[in-house]
Amino acid sequence: FGSQLHIQSAVTTSACCKMHSSSLVSILMVASLKQHAWGQENNSNSSETACDFELAPIFPGYFWDETCTDGALGCLADGKNPECRFCGAGDYSAIPCPPSSCQFPNEPLVPYYWDPNCTLGELGCWADGIHIQCRFCGETPFTSVSCPEVVGGGSGAVGGSSSLTECSFPNEPYTPYFWDPSCTNGQLGCLADGIHAECRFCAHRPFETVACPEGVGPDATKCFFSEGFEPKIEYFWDESCEMGMLGCWADGIHAKCRFCGSGAYQEVECPTVAAEKASYESGTATAHNEDKQVVAETGGVAADVKPLEATEDDVVQLGGAQMKGTAVAAAVAATAVSLAVF
């Protein structure tokens, strides 16, 4: 029975080893094919500043080093150019590889670098599908992998990618945002663009508790609606507005921005209406006709009162009663005549 167990264990171990070996061979074959295809494309566009391999190696990395001299470690890697240099692994691990040692058929938007400590299965490693040491960093889902100062990808600028310090939206959002180095995943407003944890929404609900820095977001003393989002309902700035009051937070940014005058906000009186009521009470009637405003004094003696020009759609409040259309002009004319006779 013990012998049977031993035999079974040996068979199982052998099978596992074969499976592991088979997986590793498959990975190396895929990497080799990718590297060969990339190498052919790269060689077809080769210049005097590119390594020229018949078959580009998948281990170790290599790059073009102008400081290389004959006999220096890793130099003359392709057997043709002294400046072509091995780096980043094996006997050449002491020579750091630049990000350009990673080889992508198309430059990725996510930043990457050469990490000699990378192992297969670690987050971000094997980024180019060829070199295990090629590693993604800095952006979702690789935010836990810190990027070094020099990276590839992103904006494509070696020496630091601007995408690492700027929010990146495919479409500009309505909500204000800014770059907050103190942001971490899970904090309110952070990871606003879905890429950078430091990209943060502010001011606009539900991020009203996150203050925007100076120069970011709209004016803090008046309502703000982005172009194309202007509401049909009237609104005004109400210093008395508080959370929960009808019509407040009209623009979603300012608590004191308030809807008024119609629909669900009928009971909230607009300042223009209040001002007109005050003017009526003091003896001034105001008629609005598009861009034209006509004022008729109804208090005191006015011998030179002229008839108001009014259309059938105009409504004027005069002496506590509403009058519509051309009747307004007739009424004012009659008032003038009466005053003149008196």
C-alpha positions as CSV (number, residue, x, y, z in Angstrom):
1,F,0.0,0.0,0.0
2,G,2.9,2.3,0.9
3,S,4.6,1.5,-2.4
4,Q,1.4,2.3,-4.3
5,L,1.2,5.7,-2.5
6,H,4.8,6.4,-3.4
7,I,4.3,5.5,-7.0
8,Q,1.1,7.6,-7.2
9,S,2.9,10.6,-5.6
10,A,5.8,10.2,-8.0
11,V,3.3,10.1,-11.0
12,T,1.5,13.2,-9.6
13,T,4.7,15.1,-9.1
14,S,5.9,14.2,-12.5
15,A,2.7,15.4,-14.1
16,C,2.8,18.7,-12.2
17,C,6.3,19.3,-13.2
18,K,5.4,18.5,-16.8
19,M,2.5,20.9,-16.6
20,H,4.7,23.7,-15.1
21,S,7.4,23.1,-17.6
22,S,4.8,23.1,-20.4
23,S,3.4,26.4,-19.2
24,L,6.8,28.0,-18.9
25,V,7.7,26.8,-22.4
26,S,4.4,28.2,-23.8
27,I,5.1,31.5,-22.1
28,L,8.7,31.6,-23.6
29,M,7.4,30.6,-27.0
30,V,4.8,33.4,-27.0
31,A,7.4,35.9,-25.8
32,S,9.8,34.8,-28.5
33,L,7.2,35.1,-31.2
34,K,6.2,38.6,-30.0
35,Q,9.9,39.6,-29.8
36,H,10.6,38.2,-33.3
37,A,7.6,40.1,-34.7
38,W,8.6,43.3,-32.9
39,G,12.2,42.9,-33.9
40,Q,11.3,42.5,-37.6
41,E,9.2,45.7,-37.5
42,N,11.9,47.5,-35.5
43,N,14.7,46.4,-37.9
44,S,12.6,47.5,-40.9
45,N,12.7,51.0,-39.4
46,S,16.2,50.7,-38.0
47,S,18.7,53.6,-37.9
48,E,22.2,54.1,-36.8
49,T,21.0,54.5,-33.2
50,A,19.2,51.1,-32.8
51,C,20.5,47.7,-32.0
52,D,20.4,45.3,-35.0
53,F,19.7,41.7,-34.0
54,E,19.0,39.0,-36.4
55,L,16.7,37.6,-33.7
56,A,16.1,40.0,-30.8
57,P,16.7,38.2,-27.4
58,I,14.0,38.0,-24.8
59,F,16.6,37.9,-22.0
60,P,18.3,40.1,-20.9
61,G,17.2,43.6,-21.8
62,Y,19.2,45.8,-24.1
63,F,19.4,49.5,-25.2
64,W,21.5,51.9,-27.1
65,D,24.2,53.4,-24.9
66,E,26.3,56.1,-26.5
67,T,28.9,55.8,-23.6
68,C,29.6,52.2,-24.6
69,T,33.2,51.2,-25.5
70,D,34.7,48.0,-26.8
71,G,35.2,45.6,-24.0
72,A,32.8,47.3,-21.5
73,L,30.3,44.9,-19.9
74,G,27.3,44.3,-22.1
75,C,28.5,46.4,-25.0
76,L,28.4,45.1,-28.6
77,A,25.3,43.1,-27.7
78,D,24.2,42.7,-31.3
79,G,27.7,41.8,-32.5
80,K,27.6,44.8,-34.8
81,N,27.3,48.1,-32.8
82,P,29.5,48.8,-29.8
83,E,26.7,51.1,-28.5
84,C,24.2,48.2,-28.3
85,R,24.3,47.0,-24.7
86,F,22.8,44.3,-22.6
87,C,21.3,45.3,-19.3
88,G,19.0,44.5,-16.4
89,A,19.3,40.8,-15.8
90,G,21.6,37.9,-15.4
91,D,25.3,38.8,-15.9
92,Y,24.2,42.3,-16.8
93,S,22.0,43.0,-13.8
94,A,24.4,45.7,-12.6
95,I,23.6,47.7,-15.7
96,P,20.2,49.4,-15.3
97,C,17.8,49.2,-18.2
98,P,16.0,52.3,-19.3
99,P,12.2,52.1,-20.0
100,S,13.1,51.8,-23.7
101,S,14.3,48.3,-23.1
102,C,10.6,47.3,-22.9
103,Q,9.3,46.6,-26.3
104,F,5.7,47.4,-27.3
105,P,4.3,47.3,-30.8
106,N,2.3,50.4,-29.8
107,E,3.3,52.8,-27.0
108,P,0.9,52.3,-24.1
109,L,-0.9,55.1,-22.2
110,V,0.0,53.5,-18.9
111,P,3.5,54.4,-17.5
112,Y,6.1,51.6,-17.4
113,Y,9.7,51.0,-16.4
114,W,12.3,48.2,-16.1
115,D,12.2,46.5,-12.7
116,P,15.0,43.9,-12.3
117,N,13.2,42.5,-9.3
118,C,10.0,41.6,-11.1
119,T,8.7,38.1,-11.1
120,L,6.0,36.4,-13.2
121,G,2.7,36.9,-11.5
122,E,3.5,40.2,-9.7
123,L,1.3,43.1,-10.4
124,G,2.4,45.0,-13.5
125,C,5.2,42.7,-14.4
126,W,5.6,41.3,-18.0
127,A,4.0,44.5,-19.2
128,D,5.2,44.2,-22.8
129,G,4.5,40.4,-23.0
130,I,8.2,39.8,-23.7
131,H,10.2,40.8,-20.7
132,I,9.2,39.8,-17.1
133,Q,11.1,42.8,-15.8
134,C,9.0,45.3,-17.9
135,R,6.5,46.7,-15.4
136,F,3.4,48.9,-15.5
137,C,3.1,51.5,-12.6
138,G,1.3,54.5,-11.3
139,E,-2.2,54.2,-12.9
140,T,-5.2,52.0,-12.3
141,P,-5.0,49.1,-11.7
142,F,-1.3,49.5,-11.0
143,T,-1.6,52.5,-8.5
144,S,0.1,50.4,-5.8
145,V,3.2,50.1,-7.9
146,S,5.2,53.3,-7.5
147,C,6.8,54.7,-10.6
148,P,10.4,55.8,-10.6
149,E,11.4,59.3,-11.8
150,V,12.0,58.1,-15.4
151,V,9.3,56.1,-17.1
152,G,8.0,55.3,-20.5
153,G,4.3,55.4,-21.7
154,G,1.8,58.0,-20.6
155,S,2.6,61.2,-22.5
156,G,5.6,59.3,-24.0
157,A,8.0,61.7,-22.4
158,V,11.1,60.0,-21.0
159,G,12.2,61.8,-17.9
160,G,8.8,61.9,-16.4
161,S,5.3,61.7,-17.8
162,S,2.9,64.6,-17.5
163,S,0.1,62.1,-17.2
164,L,1.4,61.3,-13.7
165,T,0.6,64.8,-12.4
166,E,-2.5,65.7,-14.4
167,C,-6.1,64.4,-14.5
168,S,-7.0,62.7,-17.7
169,F,-10.6,62.6,-18.9
170,P,-11.8,61.5,-22.3
171,N,-14.6,64.1,-21.9
172,E,-14.3,67.2,-19.7
173,P,-16.6,66.7,-16.7
174,Y,-19.2,69.2,-15.4
175,T,-17.8,68.8,-11.8
176,P,-14.7,70.9,-11.0
177,Y,-11.6,68.9,-10.2
178,F,-7.9,69.3,-9.2
179,W,-4.7,67.4,-8.5
180,D,-4.4,66.5,-4.8
181,P,-1.2,64.6,-3.9
182,S,-2.7,63.7,-0.5
183,C,-5.5,61.7,-2.1
184,T,-5.9,58.0,-1.6
185,N,-8.3,55.5,-3.0
186,G,-11.5,55.6,-1.0
187,Q,-11.4,59.3,0.0
188,L,-14.2,61.5,-1.2
189,G,-13.7,62.7,-4.7
190,C,-10.4,60.9,-5.3
191,L,-9.7,58.8,-8.4
192,A,-12.0,61.2,-10.3
193,D,-10.7,60.3,-13.7
194,G,-10.7,56.6,-12.9
195,I,-6.9,56.5,-13.5
196,H,-5.1,58.7,-11.0
197,A,-5.9,58.4,-7.3
198,E,-4.7,62.0,-6.9
199,C,-7.3,63.4,-9.3
200,R,-10.1,64.8,-7.1
201,F,-13.5,66.2,-7.6
202,C,-14.5,69.3,-5.6
203,A,-17.3,71.7,-4.8
204,H,-20.1,70.1,-6.8
205,R,-22.5,67.9,-4.9
206,P,-21.8,65.3,-3.5
207,F,-18.3,66.7,-3.2
208,E,-19.3,70.0,-1.6
209,T,-17.2,69.3,1.5
210,V,-14.1,69.1,-0.7
211,A,-12.9,72.7,-1.2
212,C,-11.5,73.6,-4.7
213,P,-8.2,75.4,-4.6
214,E,-8.0,79.0,-5.8
215,G,-8.4,79.3,-9.6
216,V,-10.3,76.0,-9.8
217,G,-14.0,75.9,-10.2
218,P,-16.5,78.7,-10.7
219,D,-16.9,82.0,-8.9
220,A,-17.9,81.4,-5.3
221,T,-20.3,84.4,-5.2
222,K,-22.7,83.7,-8.0
223,C,-24.6,80.8,-9.7
224,F,-22.8,78.8,-12.3
225,F,-24.1,76.6,-15.1
226,S,-21.8,75.2,-17.8
227,E,-22.5,76.1,-21.4
228,G,-25.5,74.0,-22.6
229,F,-26.7,73.4,-19.0
230,E,-28.5,76.7,-18.4
231,P,-31.9,75.9,-16.8
232,K,-35.2,77.2,-18.1
233,I,-36.3,77.9,-14.5
234,E,-35.3,81.3,-13.1
235,Y,-32.7,81.4,-10.3
236,F,-31.0,83.9,-8.1
237,W,-28.4,84.3,-5.3
238,D,-30.0,84.0,-1.9
239,E,-27.8,84.6,1.2
240,S,-30.5,83.1,3.4
241,C,-30.3,79.7,1.7
242,E,-29.6,76.7,3.8
243,M,-29.4,72.9,3.1
244,G,-32.9,71.6,2.8
245,M,-34.6,74.8,1.8
246,L,-36.7,74.7,-1.4
247,G,-34.7,75.6,-4.5
248,C,-31.3,76.0,-2.8
249,W,-28.2,74.3,-4.4
250,A,-29.8,75.1,-7.8
251,D,-26.5,74.8,-9.7
252,G,-25.3,71.8,-7.6
253,I,-22.3,73.8,-6.6
254,H,-23.4,76.8,-4.5
255,A,-25.8,76.4,-1.5
256,K,-27.0,80.0,-2.0
257,C,-28.0,79.5,-5.7
258,R,-31.8,79.2,-5.7
259,F,-34.5,78.3,-8.1
260,C,-37.7,80.4,-8.0
261,G,-40.9,81.5,-9.6
262,S,-42.3,78.5,-11.4
263,G,-43.0,74.8,-11.3
264,A,-42.0,73.2,-8.1
265,Y,-40.5,76.5,-7.0
266,Q,-43.6,78.7,-7.4
267,E,-43.7,79.6,-3.7
268,V,-40.1,80.9,-3.9
269,E,-40.5,84.5,-5.0
270,C,-37.9,85.7,-7.5
271,P,-36.2,89.0,-6.6
272,T,-37.4,90.7,-9.9
273,V,-41.0,90.0,-8.9
274,A,-40.5,91.3,-5.4
275,A,-38.9,94.5,-6.8
276,E,-41.8,95.0,-9.2
277,K,-44.3,94.6,-6.3
278,A,-42.4,97.2,-4.3
279,S,-42.4,99.6,-7.3
280,Y,-46.2,99.1,-7.7
281,E,-46.7,99.9,-4.0
282,S,-44.7,103.1,-4.4
283,G,-46.8,104.1,-7.4
284,T,-44.7,102.9,-10.4
285,A,-46.0,100.6,-13.0
286,T,-43.6,98.8,-15.3
287,A,-44.4,97.1,-18.6
288,H,-41.8,94.7,-20.3
289,N,-41.9,94.3,-24.0
290,E,-38.9,92.1,-25.1
291,D,-35.8,94.4,-24.6
292,K,-38.0,97.5,-24.1
293,Q,-39.0,98.8,-20.6
294,V,-41.6,101.5,-20.3
295,V,-42.4,103.2,-17.0
296,A,-45.6,105.2,-16.4
297,E,-45.9,107.4,-13.3
298,T,-49.3,107.1,-11.7
299,G,-48.7,109.2,-8.7
300,G,-49.0,113.1,-8.7
301,V,-50.1,115.3,-11.6
302,A,-48.6,114.6,-15.1
303,A,-50.1,116.7,-17.9
304,D,-47.7,115.2,-20.5
305,V,-48.3,111.5,-19.9
306,K,-48.0,109.7,-23.2
307,P,-49.9,106.5,-24.2
308,L,-47.9,103.3,-23.6
309,E,-47.1,101.2,-26.6
310,A,-48.3,97.7,-25.9
311,T,-49.0,94.5,-27.9
312,E,-51.9,92.1,-27.3
313,D,-49.5,89.8,-25.4
314,D,-48.3,92.4,-22.8
315,V,-49.7,92.3,-19.3
316,V,-49.3,95.4,-17.1
317,Q,-50.4,95.8,-13.5
318,L,-51.9,99.3,-13.0
319,G,-53.6,100.5,-9.9
320,G,-53.9,97.0,-8.4
321,A,-55.6,95.5,-11.5
322,Q,-54.1,93.6,-14.4
323,M,-54.8,94.9,-17.9
324,K,-53.9,93.1,-21.1
325,G,-53.2,94.1,-24.7
326,T,-54.1,97.5,-26.3
327,A,-56.5,98.2,-23.4
328,V,-53.4,99.3,-21.5
329,A,-52.7,102.2,-23.9
330,A,-56.3,103.3,-23.8
331,A,-56.4,103.3,-20.0
332,V,-53.3,105.4,-19.7
333,A,-54.6,107.8,-22.4
334,A,-57.8,108.2,-20.5
335,T,-55.9,108.9,-17.3
336,A,-53.9,111.6,-19.0
337,V,-57.1,113.3,-20.3
338,S,-58.7,113.2,-16.8
339,L,-55.6,114.7,-15.2
340,A,-55.5,117.5,-17.9
341,V,-59.2,118.3,-17.4
342,F,-58.8,118.4,-13.6
